[in-house]
C-alpha cells in the first residue's frame, strides 16, 4: 500500500488544554504523532512510502476563501515562536465594508480563539493538502486501489467559511473535489469529533455523500454540528448521515454504526471512497471517550474494504503516540 507523506515541521506545534477530572493536560499536535505512524508502517514492507507532489495553490484556494489570509498572516510573522490568535469575532450586524488585509481581521475567517497561525502554518497546511491530493491522483489514474495520506495538520474542522479546531485546509474535501470530475464520492469521517467543516462543504452537493461517526456533540466538540437530523440541504437532501454515539462506545456499537453507513454508501453507488480517519477513538486517547481497542481497528478497516471501491484514507486526529502508530497500521491492514 502506498503511504503519502510530505513536509512535517516541528515549528508547527499548536496545543490545547484538556480537563480530565481534577487534572489538566496539554495535548499537542506534535510531529511525534507522524513519527509514531511512520515507525509502525516502516516496520512492514507491505507499506511503500512516497513523497507528495506539489500542486498549484488554486486546488486549495478555490475551496478556502481564507487561503490568502493564512498565507499572508503566516508570512508576516518573523519569529518561529510567534503565534497569532484571532480574538474578536464579528456578529451578523458587523460592518465589514472596510475589511483590510490584516491579521487583526482573523475573526472573519476563524471559528475559535485557540487555533494559532505561526510562521510555518501555511507551509505545513498546504503540504498536508497536497498529501491528500497526491493520494487522490493515484486513485484517479487507477494506479492504486487503497492509498493512505499521512496528513498533518488535520483538516476536517476547516470549512467553506472558516477554519478552526486546529484545522487550516480541509484535506479530505480538497481530495473529494479533485476526484469529482471522475465520478461520485463518498466521504466518511471516523474521528472522535464530528467533521463539521467537511459536512458544510458538501451539504448542498448531491454528488458527494458525507457521513460521520463521532461522540454525541451534546457533550463534545464541535457542539453545534453533528446531530442525527442533519441530512443535507436542497438538492442534496439525504446525502449526509451522522452517527452521534455516547461516550464509552465499544466496538460492537461502533461496528453497527459503520454497517449503517456502508448500507447508505452502497445505495449511493460512488466511484471513490475517502475516509477521514482519526484514532482519538482509542480507549486511551487523552481527548477521546470511546472504548475502542488497538486490535479493533483491523475489523473496522475490513468493514470499509468490503465496499470494494477505490479508497483514500486521510489522517485526522489521534494523540496517544504510544498506540497511534499501531492503530493506524491495524486499520490499514484491514484493507489488505
C-alpha positions, 0 to 999 in steps of 0.5 A: 500500500502506498503511504503519502507523506510530505513536509512535517515541521516541528515549528508547527506545534499548536496545543490545547488544554484538556480537563480530565477530572481534577487534572489538566493536560496539554495535548499537542499536535506534535510531529511525534504523532507522524513519527509514531505512524511512520515507525509502525508502517516502516516496520512492514514492507507491505507499506511503500512510502512516497513523497507528495507532489506539489500542486498549484495553490488554486486546488486549495484556494478555490475551496478556502476563501481564507487561503490568502489570509493564512498565507499572508498572516503566516508570512508576516510573522518573523519569529518561529515562536510567534503565534497569532490568535484571532480574538474578536469575532464579528456578529451578523450586524458587523460592518465589514465594508472596510475589511483590510488585509490584516491579521487583526481581521482573523475573526472573519475567517476563524471559528475559535480563539485557540487555533494559532497561525505561526510562521510555518502554518501555511507551509505545513497546511498546504503540504498536508493538502497536497498529501491528500491530493497526491493520494487522490491522483493515484486513485484517479489514474487507477494506479492504486486501489487503497492509498493512505495520506499521512496528513498533518495538520488535520483538516476536517474542522476547516470549512467553506467559511472558516477554519478552526479546531486546529484545522487550516485546509480541509484535506479530505474535501480538497481530495473529494473535489479533485476526484469529482470530475471522475465520478461520485464520492463518498466521504466518511469521517471516523474521528472522535469529533464530528467533521463539521467543516467537511459536512458544510462543504458538501451539504448542498452537493448531491454528488458527494455523500458525507457521513460521520461517526463521532461522540454525541456533540451534546457533550463534545466538540464541535457542539453545534454540528453533528446531530442525527437530523442533519441530512443535507440541504436542497438538492442534496437532501439525504446525502449526509448521515451522522452517527452521534454515539455516547461516550464509552462506545465499544466496538460492537456499537461502533461496528453497527454504526459503520454497517449503517453507513456502508448500507447508505454508501452502497445505495449511493453507488460512488466511484471513490471512497475517502475516509477521514480517519482519526484514532482519538477513538482509542480507549486511551486517547487523552481527548477521546471517550470511546472504548475502542481497542488497538486490535479493533481497528483491523475489523473496522478497516475490513468493514470499509474494504468490503465496499470494494471501491477505490479508497483514500484514507486521510489522517485526522486526529489521534494523540496517544503516540504510544498506540497511534502508530499501531492503530493506524497500521491495524486499520490499514491492514484491514484493507489488505 
